Amino acid sequence: MSHDMLVSRQQLALVVLRTLVGWHFLYEGYVKLLNPAWGRDGHPLAAWSSAGYLRSASGPLADLFHSLGSAAWVGRLDVAIAALLIAIGLSLMLGLFTQTGCIGAMGLLALFYISAIPLGAPESHAEGTYLIVNKNLIELAAVGVIFAFRTGQIAGLDAWSVRPRAYAAAKEASV
């Protein structure tokens, strides 16, 4: 389906979805880099680390996640995760290298999902009780839609590189 077949409100909805997901990734990465983090009461919080999350993994790759959470270099992993979240967030918000940003987002979300597949039991780290479908899986599906519709070519910096080529091809075809 070409972008011309989508009505403007459909295109707008897809770009808004991409921007919101991008903001979520960007802000999650930014917060993870804050050191120290501050609580609502004004007191400093412990710096974020993925170690606790990795050590509590219960999914099919739990052993791998446990070993990552116990590794001496987990601090570097934390910085890498935060940097990836920020890069993906900027990519999606700006519509720049959108397809690559989507692939990165889907990869991270898939890892987050399989680290603790929800099986209906209450979990201390979750806002609610989920059975198979949780916010990671929903956001993964949303990023799949963003990827499928190539929203960077609808609106974003990717569109600047696509439109001149499309214009040149159309001009050449008319000659």
C-alpha positions, 0 to 999 in steps of 0.5 A: 500500500502506498502512502498516497492511499492513506488518508491524511488522518491515517497518516497523522495517526501513524506519525503520532503513534511513532512520536509517542513511542519515540518519546517513551523510549527517549524518556526511559533512556534519559531517566536511566542516565540521570545520576543521581535520580530524585524521588518525589520527596526530594531525596536522592534515589539509588542510581538505576541498574539493570542488574535487579531486573536481569537477576529476576528474569523468569522467561525462557532465557532466564539463565542468560539474563541472570548471568548478565545481571551478575556480570562485573560489567553490568554498569557498562551494560546499563549505559549501553541500554540507556544509550540505545533507548535514547538513540531509538527514541530520537530515531522514532521522534525525528523520523530519521533512520526510522526502519532501523530505529524500529528494528532496534525497538522491536529487538529490545522490546522482545528481550524485555518481553521474553525476560519475564513472560506474564503468566497471570500471577501478580508480579511485584514489578508490574502495575497490574496482573497480566496474562501473556499480553503486557505493555511490552508486547503491545508496544512491540506490536505498535512498533511493528505497525510503525515499521510496516507503514514506513512512517518516516517516509510519511513525515520525518527526516527520512521523507527528505531523502525519499521525496527527492528520489521519487521526484527525480524518478517521476520527472525521468519517467515523464520525459 
